Amino acid sequence: MPIVTLPDGSKRSFDRKVSILEVASDIGAGLAAATIAGEVNGVLCDACDVIAMDSSLRIITSKDSEGLEIIRHSCAHLIGHAVKQLFPDAKMVIGPVIEDGFYYDISIDQPFTPDDLNRIETRMKELIATKYDIEKKETAREEVIEVFESRSEDYKLRLIDDMPEEEFINLYFHQEYIDMCRGPHVPNTKFLSNFKLTKLSGAYWRGDSKNEMLQRVYGTAWANKKQLKEHLSQLQEAEKRD
């Protein structure tokens, strides 16, 4: 029977293990709809993660800095989903968060063009519009290797080799697309609508010029349309002054 202590000091008792999203629902439907993730005993967790013992909990929404970072990280994964649909032979590499945005490195035979960038962004918007759930599964290392071997994702296999101590790895399912990550990520694509892909560049694997060249797709994402519009306006002004 976990007792969950909220930031205001109030406590909620449950007669079973309970997910972060279920706690949010117990507090109110509005909070549940806004929940992106949770901070359990100081550790960021996915909304689907389960609380099994007495714990402190802070619900994370898009109003929190952590929520915005999670939105950006999830947008990076969404690039992967869109690219694999448009360019099935592309190999996915990594997609981290950076200041004000995110990127994804991709291995592909022909460099992306500006038209390709527009196509990727359009497909991302189409995927967001479906409001699909992003599902997390903690998976045994050998099974993760089998998943990426079956998908010929060579770079993912190289990254797994870099983590010999990891016996379990989180897989995130974006419909038919699968990626691996520490997370957390948004529970649904509905949180990702305020984004814009901004530019393309080349990037060497592992940042070493002796290695193969990858394609890097950059983007920015914000909690709401106003913030996105303001940021894009700032970028335009900066380009004028450059």
Secondary structure, 3 states (H helix, E strand, C coil): CCEEECCCCCEEECCCCEEHHHHHHHHCHHHHHHCCEEEECCEEEECCCEECCCEEEEEECCCCHHHHHHHHHHHHHHHHHHHHHHCCCCEECCCCEECCEEEEEEECCCCCCHHHHHHHHHHHHHHHHCCCEEEEEEEEHHHHHHHHHHCCCHHHHHHHHCCCCCCEEEEEEECCEEEECCCCCCCEHHHHCCEEEEEEEEEEHHHCCCCCEEEEEEEEECCCHHHHHHHHHHHHHHHHHC
